[in-house]
Amino acid sequence: SALIRGLDSDENRVTLTELRFSWVDLMIGLLGALMIALVIVIQKIY
């Protein structure tokens, strides 16, 4: 918290943007894994 307050506003903004992008990448990867798992399960059933 103190470290974030000590940063410049530009650096803080870049950090927030990187965090948001990494979160989006994580969600996309999670959705991709779920879709692959669904396909495998469907193929095993049929």
N, C-alpha and C positions, 0 to 999 in steps of 0.2 A: 504493500500500500504506500509506504514512504518512498519506495523506489519509483513507483509509477508517478507519484506527485513530483519527484525530482526531475523527471524526464521533460524534454521539450514537448510542446504540443504536437509538432510535426512527427517526432519519434513515437509519441504516444499513438497518434493516428495510424502510423504505419504498423505498429504492433497490433492494434485492434483489427486492422484490415487483414493482416497475416493470420490472426486467430480466426477471423470469420471465414477466410478462404480454407484454412485447414479443417474447420468444422464442416464446411460444405463438402470438401473432399472426403471426409470421414463418412458423412451421410450417403454420398454417392457410392462409395465402396461398400457400405453396409447394404444398400438397396441392391447393388449388383450381386453380392453374395447371396442375398435372400432369393433373388430371381433364379440364380444358378441352382440353389438348393431346391426350389420349387420344381424346376425342370427335371432334376434328378429324381425327385420323389414321384412326379407324374410318370416318368419313364419306367420306374420300378413297378408302379401300380398297374400300368397298362402293358 
